[in-house]
Every structure is written in C-alpha cells, then in structure tokens.
Amino acid sequence: MLRIRGQIGDWPVDLTVEMDAEDWDQLTSRLSPELAAKAPAAPMERSAPRNDSLWETAQQLLQNAGQMEGPRLLAELEALAGGAAAGKRLLVRLRHSEQVHVEVREDAPLYVWKG
C-alpha cells in the first residue's frame, strides 16, 4: 500500500493506493539503480481476492432501486460491506461499471442502473 498526503492548492489530499507485487516491480524498474536499491521490497502477500458475492449484492441493490444518490448509496454499501473502506471500493466499482450511469449533479451524483 502506498499513501500520498499533501495539498493541491487549498485542497488537502490523502490518497491510499493498493499495489500488488507486480505493480511494485514495475514501479521500481523505472527508478535509477540508487533509488531502486533503497525502495521497499514488494509485499509478499497477494491482495485479497474480490468478494464476488458482495459485488453482485451491491449491483443488485442499485438495480432494485433503479437510481440512488451517491451519499445514500455509499451509506448502503458501507452497511452491506461492513465498513467505510469496503463500501467506498464497491462505490468505485459501481462508478466504473458498464451497467451504471453516473449523472453529475450540483448536490450529489446520481447513480442510475442501465442494466
């Protein structure tokens, strides 16, 4: 895992990036030999596989609703997944799913099931 903290203008940034061994190898291959020697070794464990039944349930939730505003959907996904981080991961997967259209609105995004 790689954590990036800082600011972009007035906006604070706190980003966590999950990387597997292949990602670390690719990143270190682009570093100079001196920096590559100082880079941390790639984690030995593989990322946990995605829980496909949880993903299917998340899709079913939006499909049954037809559409849902982002904050409400996130709350539902967090409850479903058992935590904020897992809920956010499901929300990101939905955002990038071909089955979902996200309407950008002034107050909150609207997630619409296309099916």
N, C-alpha and C positions, 0 to 999 in steps of 0.2 A: 504494500500500500504506500502511496506517495501523497503527502499532504502539502498543499500550497496555500500560504497565507500572505496577505498583503492588501494593497488598495489599488483600485483603478479610479483615478480622480478622487471623488468624495465617497465612492462606494467601497465598503470593505469586502474582501474576497477570502473565503475559507473553503477550499476545494479539496476533496479527497478522491484520488484516482486509484482504482484497484488494478494491479498489474500482475500477470502471471509470469512464470519463468521465461517464456518466450519473449514477452514484452521487455523484461529486464535485459535479456540477451541482446535484443535489437537496439535498445537504448544505449547500452554500454559499448556496442560495436561501433557507434558513431562518435564516441569520445576519443580524445587523444590518449595515447598509451599511459601517460602520467595520471590523468583523471580516471581512466578505466581501472587502474590498479587501486585507487582509493575508493571506488564505487562499492557499495554494499553488495554482498553476494545475493543472488536471486533466492527468494524463499524456496524452501524445499517442498513445502506442501502445495498442492494444487488448489485452485479455488473450488469452493463447494459447488456442486452441480446445481443448476437451477431447479427449483421445485415446480415441475410442470403442472402438477395438480393445483398448486396455488395460482399459477399463471392462468390456467383455464378457469378457475373460480373468479379471478379478477376480471377476465374478459366477460364471463357470464354476468357478473354484477353490472357492468356497463351496458351490456346487451339488453338485460332485463329492464334497466332504467331508460334505455334509449338515448338519453343525454344527461350529463351531470356537470355542474360547475366544479372547477378544479379543487377549491378548498374542501368541498363536501366529499368529492371523490377521494381525495387524499386521506381524509379522516376515515372513510370507509375502508380504504386499502390498509391503513395503519392498523385498524382493528382486526381486519382479516389476517394480516401477516404477523401480527403480534408485536409490532414495533415501528417506530418512525422511519428508520433506515430502510427496512424491508418494504414498507409502504411506499417510500419515495422511489425505490428501484422499480416497483410494479408500475407506478405512475409514469416513469420514464419509458418503460417498455410499452405502455399503452400509447403514450405520445408518439412513439415511432412505429407503431403497428399500422399495417396497411388497412386494418379493419376499422381504424379510428380516425376521425377528422377532428382537428382542434381549431375552434374558432377563437381568434384573438379578440377579446372584448375589453372594454375600458376597466371594468371592475375585476373580472376574473376570467380565465379561459374557460370555454365550454367544450367539454369532451362529448363528441357525438359518435354513436356506433353506426358505422356504414354497413357492416356485415358482408 
